[in-house]
Amino acid sequence: MPTMYCPDFEAFSDSNSIPNQGAKYRDHFMWPYITQEDLLNTKTLPMLLNTRSRYPPSHFAAVDIEAMRMGVVSWAIVPILLNEYVMILNGPNENTRDHGKLMSWSEHPDAFDCMTKRKQFRPGEGLLVLEAQERFLMFRLKCCTQALQEDPEYFSRMLREAKDHRQELLKDLDAGMLAIYRPQEIYREYLNTLLRSHHYLTKGAKASLSNLKFAVVASPSWRRHFAREPPLEDAHPVQIVVVAKPGIKLNKMENRLTWLLHALWEDGRDLLLVRMPLIVDELERLLQSERQAQELLSSYITTILSELSIISRA
């Protein structure tokens, strides 16, 4: 089990600097949310076990494959290829036997559409999800076995107590029990709201990233690293072109901070591969652990980063 938070980010950095090292860190990429640092937190492990135990595996399929993204894009994790099939992982809540079921394009008319629109999984990706979920199931089983050895009646007692406090057990004024309705219109309206929110959050993130790019290089702490090219003659309006000064040497912390900031504001390959939430997490972690990193970022810059932090978690 990796010791540090975000082991996939550390593995990604190492595999980029040392070629052909990605496969060495396969576990770091496949289960980045299982680390000693996270689990030593007194709240993290109970919350993780509670969430994963209350809902079927299909609820976490999309999250599990997204957690492996850095491993997949860096080729440390390579899904197998099985053409003309799709694997069912999203959706089967009651009948969990359908979890991981293969559907042929030729036998099921909706199978190809489910794959291309990412409603379901390519078989190679699905096998990775099943592998991750199987390993987590064994981890959860060990944790629960340990807890049962200390208090064998704990789980059954807590389950009975939780059931006795559900509001669904209340009868209405006509002595009737609650009927739960889930009309399709609610799902459609909910989906439209999510898509609209995602659109505006994306626009807000682009504005903050643009502000970050212009502000960092001009901030007092970073001016010694950058310079402005002389303006072209008769250029109207004047175009400001900022370049890095040659010969400037950075220490390890400055190199890391520069890479993280650059990955954000360039909005290019690195941001596409690593994703904004992880980069922002690493920035926050670096600022908390390195006093020099705090001194390099002005209050104006940290405000922009705070905005990005909120957007990336929305």
Phi, psi and chi 1 to 4 in degrees:
 res  aa     phi    psi   chi1   chi2   chi3   chi4
   1 MET       -  128.5 -178.4 -175.3  -64.4      -
   2 PRO   -59.8  149.8  -21.8   32.1      -      -
   3 THR   -87.8  -36.3   57.3      -      -      -
   4 MET  -100.3  156.0  -57.7  -62.2  -68.5      -
   5 TYR   -64.2  144.3  175.0   74.8      -      -
   6 CYS    54.8   58.3  -72.6      -      -      -
   7 PRO   -65.6  -25.0   26.3  -35.3      -      -
   8 ASP   -67.0  -33.4   52.0  -15.2      -      -
   9 PHE   -67.7  -42.7 -172.1   85.7      -      -
  10 GLU   -63.7  -41.7  -65.2  -67.6  -25.6      -
  11 ALA   -66.5  -37.8      -      -      -      -
  12 PHE   -63.0  -41.6 -178.2   78.2      -      -
  13 SER   -64.9  -43.5  -59.0      -      -      -
  14 ASP   -67.2  -42.0  -70.6  -14.0      -      -
  15 SER   -70.7  -24.4   57.6      -      -      -
  16 ASN   -74.2  -36.7  -89.4  -11.1      -      -
  17 SER   -81.7  -27.0   58.7      -      -      -
  18 ILE  -121.2  106.8  -53.7  174.9      -      -
  19 PRO   -58.2  149.9  -21.4   31.8      -      -
  20 ASN    62.6   27.8  -57.3  -39.3      -      -
  21 GLN  -103.8   -2.5  -68.6  -65.7  -54.8      -
  22 GLY   -60.3  -44.2      -      -      -      -
  23 ALA   -63.2  -25.3      -      -      -      -
  24 LYS   -62.1  -28.6  173.1 -176.8  175.3 -177.6
  25 TYR  -106.7   30.1  -62.4  104.2      -      -
  26 ARG   -56.6  -44.0 -171.1  174.2 -172.8  -86.8
  27 ASP   -62.9  -36.3  -74.1    2.2      -      -
  28 HIS   -62.9  -36.4  -66.3   61.7      -      -
  29 PHE   -80.4  -32.8  -73.2  118.4      -      -
  30 MET   -82.3  -33.7 -177.3  160.7  -80.1      -
  31 TRP  -128.0   60.9  -61.5  -82.3      -      -
  32 PRO   -69.1  -14.4   26.2  -35.0      -      -
  33 TYR   -90.3   -0.6   46.2   84.4      -      -
  34 ILE  -110.5   98.8  -57.1  -66.3      -      -
  35 THR  -136.6  156.6   67.5      -      -      -
  36 GLN   -64.4  -38.8  -64.5  180.0   35.6      -
  37 GLU   -62.9  -42.5 -178.7  177.4  -21.8      -
  38 ASP   -67.2  -43.6  -75.4  -31.0      -      -
  39 LEU   -75.6  -19.0  -61.9 -178.3      -      -
  40 LEU   -71.4  -18.2  -75.1  173.3      -      -
  41 ASN   -67.1  129.4 -175.3  -48.9      -      -
  42 THR   -65.2  -21.4   55.5      -      -      -
  43 LYS   -96.5  -26.7  -66.1 -177.1  179.2  179.5
  44 THR   -64.1  -50.4  -57.2      -      -      -
  45 LEU   -62.3  -48.2 -179.3   58.7      -      -
  46 PRO   -60.0  -38.8  -24.8   34.6      -      -
  47 MET   -65.4  -41.4  -69.5  174.4   61.1      -
  48 LEU   -64.3  -46.8 -179.8   64.5      -      -
  49 LEU   -65.5  -38.8  -65.5  176.2      -      -
  50 ASN   -63.7  -46.5  178.2   62.3      -      -
  51 THR   -66.7  -46.9  -57.1      -      -      -
  52 ARG   -71.0  -21.0  -70.1  -86.0 -178.7  159.9
  53 SER   -86.7  -25.4  -59.3      -      -      -
  54 ARG   -81.2  -23.2  -75.8  179.2  177.5  -90.5
  55 TYR  -125.3  151.6  -58.7   98.5      -      -
  56 PRO   -70.3  163.3   24.1  -33.8      -      -
  57 PRO   -58.0  -28.1  -23.5   32.8      -      -
  58 SER   -61.1  -26.0   59.2      -      -      -
  59 HIS   -68.3  -20.0  -80.2   58.7      -      -
  60 PHE  -114.7    4.3  -54.9  100.2      -      -
  61 ALA   -60.7  -47.2      -      -      -      -
  62 ALA   -65.3  -38.0      -      -      -      -
  63 VAL   -66.1  -39.8  174.4      -      -      -
  64 ASP   -67.3  -41.1  -72.9  -25.1      -      -
  65 ILE   -72.4  -32.9 -167.0   63.1      -      -
  66 GLU   -67.4  -34.5  179.8   64.5   19.5      -
  67 ALA   -63.0  -26.5      -      -      -      -
  68 MET   -89.8    3.4  -55.8  177.5 -152.9      -
  69 ARG   -53.3  -46.0  175.7  179.4  172.6   77.6
  70 MET   -64.0  -34.6  -68.7 -175.0   65.8      -
  71 GLY   -68.8  -37.2      -      -      -      -
  72 VAL   -71.3  -46.5  173.3      -      -      -
  73 VAL   -71.0  -22.3  -61.2      -      -      -
  74 SER   -93.9    2.9   63.3      -      -      -
  75 TRP    66.0   17.0  -65.0   93.6      -      -
  76 ALA   -74.5  -28.6      -      -      -      -
  77 ILE  -120.0  122.3  -59.4  174.7      -      -
  78 VAL  -118.5  109.5 -178.3      -      -      -
  79 PRO   -66.9  144.0  -14.3   27.9      -      -
  80 ILE   -73.6  162.0   65.7  168.2      -      -
  81 LEU  -108.1  123.6  175.7   63.3      -      -
  82 LEU  -133.7  105.4  177.7   60.9      -      -
  83 ASN   -81.0  155.3 -158.7   16.6      -      -
  84 GLU    66.4   26.1  -60.9 -174.7    5.1      -
  85 TYR  -138.7  157.8  -77.0   86.6      -      -
  86 VAL  -134.0  146.2   65.0      -      -      -
  87 MET  -106.5  133.9 -177.5  176.2  -71.1      -
  88 ILE   -89.4  111.5  -54.4  -59.1      -      -
  89 LEU  -127.8  -28.0  -68.4  174.3      -      -
  90 ASN   -89.0  128.4  -72.4  -31.6      -      -
  91 GLY   115.5  -48.5      -      -      -      -
  92 PRO   -68.1   98.6   24.2  -32.4      -      -
  93 ASN   -92.8  -50.3  -62.2  -32.4      -      -
  94 GLU   -81.2  -51.0  -57.1  -61.2  -27.0      -
  95 ASN   -90.8   84.8 -174.6   10.9      -      -
  96 THR   -71.5   -7.6   54.2      -      -      -
  97 ARG   -68.1  -20.8  -68.2 -175.3  177.4 -179.0
  98 ASP   -81.7   -6.1  -72.6  -19.1      -      -
  99 HIS   -67.6  117.1 -170.4   66.2      -      -
 100 GLY    90.6    8.6      -      -      -      -
 101 LYS   -71.9  138.8 -179.7  179.7  178.7 -179.6
 102 LEU   -91.3  137.4  -75.6  174.3      -      -
 103 MET  -122.7  130.7  -69.4  175.0   54.8      -
 104 SER   -83.4  141.8  169.5      -      -      -
 105 TRP   -60.5  -37.3  -62.7   -3.2      -      -
 106 SER   -75.2  -29.1   58.5      -      -      -
 107 GLU   -92.4  -23.0  -63.4  177.2    0.5      -
 108 HIS  -125.1  112.2  -60.1  -86.4      -      -
 109 PRO   -61.8  -24.3   19.8  -31.4      -      -
 110 ASP   -91.4   -5.2  -63.2  -28.4      -      -
 111 ALA   -63.3  -46.2      -      -      -      -
 112 PHE   -64.5  -40.9 -179.4   76.5      -      -
 113 ASP   -64.0  -38.2 -175.4   65.3      -      -
 114 CYS   -62.8  -34.5  -73.7      -      -      -
 115 MET   -77.8  -46.9 -173.3 -167.2   71.4      -
 116 THR   -67.3  -31.6   55.0      -      -      -
 117 LYS   -92.0    8.1  -67.0 -175.6  177.3  179.3
 118 ARG    61.6   27.9  -51.4  -63.3  -71.1  172.3
 119 LYS   -75.9  -29.3  -64.4  178.4 -179.2  177.9
 120 GLN  -132.3 -167.2  -63.9  -63.6  -16.0      -
 121 PHE  -115.7  147.0  -69.5   73.8      -      -
 122 ARG   -66.1  146.4  -65.0 -176.7  176.9   90.4
 123 PRO   -55.6  -40.6  -29.1   36.9      -      -
 124 GLY   -61.7  -43.7      -      -      -      -
 125 GLU   -65.5  -39.6  -64.4  174.2  -22.0      -
 126 GLY   -61.7  -40.1      -      -      -      -
 127 LEU   -63.7  -36.3  -73.6  175.2      -      -
 128 LEU   -63.9  -42.1  -68.2  174.4      -      -
 129 VAL   -62.7  -44.6  170.5      -      -      -
 130 LEU   -63.6  -37.7  -68.1  175.5      -      -
 131 GLU   -64.0  -44.3 -179.4 -176.9   -7.7      -
 132 ALA   -64.5  -42.0      -      -      -      -
 133 GLN   -70.2  -34.5  -67.6 -175.5  -17.1      -
 134 GLU   -65.2  -42.9 -180.0 -174.9   27.4      -
 135 ARG   -66.1  -39.4  178.4  160.5  176.2  174.7
 136 PHE   -67.1  -35.3 -178.5   81.4      -      -
 137 LEU   -60.7  -41.3 -179.0   62.4      -      -
 138 MET   -66.9  -38.7  -61.6  -54.8  -62.8      -
 139 PHE   -62.9  -44.0  170.8   76.8      -      -
 140 ARG   -64.7  -39.2 -171.4  179.4   68.9 -177.0
 141 LEU   -61.9  -41.8  179.2   61.2      -      -
 142 LYS   -63.9  -41.5  -69.5  179.0 -179.5  178.6
 143 CYS   -63.5  -43.4  -67.6      -      -      -
 144 CYS   -69.6  -36.9  -66.1      -      -      -
 145 THR   -61.7  -41.7  -58.4      -      -      -
 146 GLN   -61.6  -42.6 -179.8   72.0   24.2      -
 147 ALA   -67.2  -39.2      -      -      -      -
 148 LEU   -66.6  -32.1  -76.0  171.7      -      -
 149 GLN   -65.1  -31.7  -71.2  174.5   -9.0      -
 150 GLU   -82.4  -34.7  -63.1  177.6    3.2      -
 151 ASP  -148.9   87.8 -174.5   -2.0      -      -
 152 PRO   -58.2  -28.7  -22.1   32.7      -      -
 153 GLU   -92.8    1.7  -68.0  -64.3  -37.9      -
 154 TYR   -59.7  -52.7  174.1   77.8      -      -
 155 PHE   -66.9  -44.4  -75.1  106.4      -      -
 156 SER   -65.3  -36.9   58.8      -      -      -
 157 ARG   -66.1  -45.9 -176.5  173.4   66.3 -109.0
 158 MET   -66.3  -35.4  -63.5  -51.6  -61.0      -
 159 LEU   -65.9  -43.0 -176.1   62.2      -      -
 160 ARG   -65.0  -41.4  -71.5 -166.6  -61.3  -90.6
 161 GLU   -65.3  -41.1  -70.4 -175.9    3.1      -
 162 ALA   -64.5  -40.5      -      -      -      -
 163 LYS   -63.2  -40.0  175.9 -170.5  173.7 -174.9
 164 ASP   -69.8   -8.4  -69.4  -21.7      -      -
 165 HIS  -114.1   17.0  -68.0   77.7      -      -
 166 ARG   -81.3  133.9  -62.5  -71.2  -61.4 -179.8
 167 GLN   -69.0  -19.5  -67.9 -174.8   -3.3      -
 168 GLU   -63.3  -18.2  -70.1   88.7  -18.7      -
 169 LEU   -79.7  -12.5  -62.6  177.3      -      -
 170 LEU   -71.1  136.2  -72.0  171.7      -      -
 171 LYS   -86.2  153.3  -66.8 -176.7  178.4 -179.3
 172 ASP   -81.5 -177.8   59.4   27.8      -      -
 173 LEU   -64.8  -18.4  -64.6  176.9      -      -
 174 ASP   -98.1   15.4  -63.4  -35.0      -      -
 175 ALA    66.4   24.1      -      -      -      -
 176 GLY   -98.2  153.3      -      -      -      -
 177 MET   -87.8  159.5  -61.9  -60.9  -66.2      -
 178 LEU   -71.6  131.6  177.9   65.9      -      -
 179 ALA  -106.1  126.1      -      -      -      -
 180 ILE   -97.4  123.4  -59.0  176.3      -      -
 181 TYR  -113.4  141.1  -61.8   96.2      -      -
 182 ARG  -131.9   71.9  -62.6  178.8  178.5  177.7
 183 PRO   -64.0  147.8   21.7  -31.5      -      -
 184 GLN   -62.0  -28.3 -169.8   65.8   27.1      -
 185 GLU   -62.0  -34.2  -69.1   75.5   12.9      -
 186 ILE   -64.6  -43.1  -64.7  178.7      -      -
 187 TYR   -63.3  -42.4  -69.1  129.7      -      -
 188 ARG   -64.5  -43.8 -170.6  176.9  -63.8  110.9
 189 GLU   -65.5  -38.5 -178.0  179.1   -9.7      -
 190 TYR   -64.5  -42.3 -178.2   59.8      -      -
 191 LEU   -63.9  -43.8  176.6   60.2      -      -
 192 ASN   -61.3  -39.6  -70.3  -23.7      -      -
 193 THR   -64.9  -41.9  -57.8      -      -      -
 194 LEU   -63.1  -44.3  -75.1  176.9      -      -
 195 LEU   -65.4  -39.4  -67.0  175.0      -      -
 196 ARG   -65.7  -42.2 -168.1  178.7  -58.8  111.3
 197 SER   -64.0  -40.4  -61.0      -      -      -
 198 HIS   -62.5  -38.8 -179.0  -91.1      -      -
 199 HIS   -61.1  -47.9  169.6   73.1      -      -
 200 TYR   -72.6  -32.7  -71.9  116.9      -      -
 201 LEU   -65.7  -38.2  -73.8  170.3      -      -
 202 THR   -63.8  -42.4  -58.5      -      -      -
 203 LYS   -64.5  -40.7  -68.3 -176.8   66.6  175.2
 204 GLY   -64.8  -38.1      -      -      -      -
 205 ALA   -65.1  -40.6      -      -      -      -
 206 LYS   -63.4  -37.5  -72.2 -174.0  177.8  -62.3
 207 ALA   -65.6  -43.6      -      -      -      -
 208 SER   -66.7  -38.2  -64.5      -      -      -
 209 LEU   -65.0  -39.2  -68.6  174.6      -      -
 210 SER   -64.3  -43.2  178.0      -      -      -
 211 ASN   -62.3  -39.3  -67.8  -23.6      -      -
 212 LEU   -63.1  -43.7 -176.4   69.6      -      -
 213 LYS   -61.1  -43.0 -179.9  176.1 -177.3  177.6
 214 PHE   -75.9  -31.5  -76.9   97.0      -      -
 215 ALA   -83.3  -38.2      -      -      -      -
 216 VAL   -62.1  -49.6  167.8      -      -      -
 217 VAL   -65.7  -23.7  -63.4      -      -      -
 218 ALA   -97.4   -6.0      -      -      -      -
 219 SER   -69.2  150.1   64.1      -      -      -
 220 PRO   -53.3  -37.7  -26.7   34.6      -      -
 221 SER   -73.8  -18.6  -59.1      -      -      -
 222 TRP  -111.2   -3.1  -72.3   89.5      -      -
 223 ARG   -63.2  -28.1  -71.6  176.4 -169.0  169.5
 224 ARG   -69.4  -14.7   63.3 -172.7  179.8   90.2
 225 HIS   -93.5  -16.0  -62.1  -68.9      -      -
 226 PHE  -129.4  160.0  -61.4   94.7      -      -
 227 ALA  -144.8  162.8      -      -      -      -
 228 ARG  -105.6  130.2  175.8  174.3   48.6   81.7
 229 GLU   -67.8  145.2  -72.3 -171.1  -13.1      -
 230 PRO   -58.1  140.6  -21.3   31.8      -      -
 231 PRO   -67.8  149.1   25.1  -33.5      -      -
 232 LEU   -71.1  148.0  -61.9  174.9      -      -
 233 GLU   -66.1  140.3  -65.7 -177.2    3.3      -
 234 ASP    58.1   27.9  -58.3  -33.6      -      -
 235 ALA   -89.2  117.9      -      -      -      -
 236 HIS  -132.1  124.4  -64.1  -74.7      -      -
 237 PRO   -73.1  165.4   30.5  -36.5      -      -
 238 VAL   -67.9  127.4  175.5      -      -      -
 239 GLN   -99.1  126.3  -68.1 -175.6  -15.1      -
 240 ILE   -94.7  121.2  -62.1  178.2      -      -
 241 VAL  -116.3  116.8  179.4      -      -      -
 242 VAL  -100.6  133.5  177.4      -      -      -
 243 VAL  -130.4  157.3  -66.0      -      -      -
 244 ALA   -75.8  138.9      -      -      -      -
 245 LYS   -70.0  137.2  -71.3 -178.1  179.7  179.5
 246 PRO   -73.5  148.8   26.1  -33.3      -      -
 247 GLY    83.4    1.3      -      -      -      -
 248 ILE   -81.0  123.7  -62.4  -67.7      -      -
 249 LYS  -101.7  133.9  -66.4 -176.2  178.4 -179.2
 250 LEU  -109.6  146.0  -55.0  176.7      -      -
 251 ASN   -79.6  179.0   60.3   34.2      -      -
 252 LYS   -60.3  -44.0 -176.8  178.0  179.2 -179.8
 253 MET   -65.4  -43.1 -172.8  -76.9  -58.6      -
 254 GLU   -64.4  -38.9  -70.2  173.7  -27.5      -
 255 ASN   -60.5  -44.1  -92.7  -43.0      -      -
 256 ARG   -66.1  -44.5 -169.4  172.0 -173.3   82.8
 257 LEU   -63.9  -41.8 -179.2   58.8      -      -
 258 THR   -62.6  -43.2  -58.6      -      -      -
 259 TRP   -62.7  -42.8 -172.4   90.1      -      -
 260 LEU   -64.0  -46.3  -69.2  168.8      -      -
 261 LEU   -65.1  -42.6  -68.0  170.5      -      -
 262 HIS   -64.1  -40.7 -171.6  -90.4      -      -
 263 ALA   -60.9  -35.4      -      -      -      -
 264 LEU   -70.6  -54.6  -81.3  176.2      -      -
 265 TRP   -76.6  -23.6   76.0   52.6      -      -
 266 GLU   -74.5  -24.1  -75.4  -57.8  -38.3      -
 267 ASP    51.1   46.3 -165.2    8.9      -      -
 268 GLY  -118.7 -138.9      -      -      -      -
 269 ARG   -61.9  -45.0  176.6 -179.6  176.7  -86.3
 270 ASP   -61.8  -42.6  -70.9  -28.7      -      -
 271 LEU   -67.7  -35.7 -173.2   61.3      -      -
 272 LEU   -64.4  -39.7  177.4   64.9      -      -
 273 LEU   -77.5  -46.3  -63.9 -178.3      -      -
 274 VAL   -86.4  -32.2 -176.8      -      -      -
 275 ARG    78.6  146.3  -64.2  -68.9  178.4   90.1
 276 MET   -60.6  -44.8 -173.8 -173.6  -61.3      -
 277 PRO   -56.4  -40.5  -25.9   35.2      -      -
 278 LEU   -70.9  -40.3 -175.5   52.8      -      -
 279 ILE   -64.6  -42.8  -67.2 -178.1      -      -
 280 VAL   -64.5  -39.2  172.5      -      -      -
 281 ASP   -59.8  -43.8  -82.7   -8.9      -      -
 282 GLU   -66.3  -37.3  -78.2  -60.3  -51.9      -
 283 LEU   -62.6  -45.9  -87.4  169.9      -      -
 284 GLU   -63.2  -39.7  -68.4  179.7   -8.1      -
 285 ARG   -64.8  -42.0  179.4 -178.6  174.7   81.5
 286 LEU   -65.3  -40.3 -173.1   62.0      -      -
 287 LEU   -66.9  -33.5  -68.8  173.2      -      -
 288 GLN   -74.5  -30.1  -68.4  172.0    2.4      -
 289 SER   -98.9  -19.3   60.2      -      -      -
 290 GLU  -121.4  113.2  -64.3  -75.6   -9.2      -
 291 ARG   -64.1  -36.2 -177.6  174.3 -179.5   81.9
 292 GLN   -62.5  -36.2 -173.8 -173.9    1.5      -
 293 ALA   -63.7  -39.3      -      -      -      -
 294 GLN   -62.3  -39.8  -60.5  174.2   18.4      -
 295 GLU   -69.6  -24.9  -65.4  172.0  -10.2      -
 296 LEU   -80.1  -16.3  -75.8  172.8      -      -
 297 LEU  -111.7  122.3  -61.4 -176.7      -      -
 298 SER   -73.2  169.1   65.0      -      -      -
 299 SER   -63.0  -31.9   59.6      -      -      -
 300 TYR   -65.5  -42.4 -178.6   76.2      -      -
 301 ILE   -67.2  -42.9  -59.1  -61.2      -      -
 302 THR   -65.7  -29.0   54.0      -      -      -
 303 THR   -65.2  -42.8  -61.2      -      -      -
 304 ILE   -62.8  -42.7  -62.1  175.5      -      -
 305 LEU   -64.5  -34.0  -67.7  176.5      -      -
 306 SER   -64.9  -39.4  -64.1      -      -      -
 307 GLU   -62.1  -44.5  -66.2  172.1   -2.4      -
 308 LEU   -65.1  -35.6  -69.9  171.4      -      -
 309 SER   -61.9  -43.8  177.9      -      -      -
 310 ILE   -65.4  -44.7  -65.4  171.7      -      -
 311 ILE   -64.3  -41.4  -68.8  173.6      -      -
 312 SER   -68.1  -21.2   67.4      -      -      -
 313 ARG   -98.4   -4.1  -72.8  169.9  172.5   77.2
 314 ALA   -74.4      -      -      -      -      -
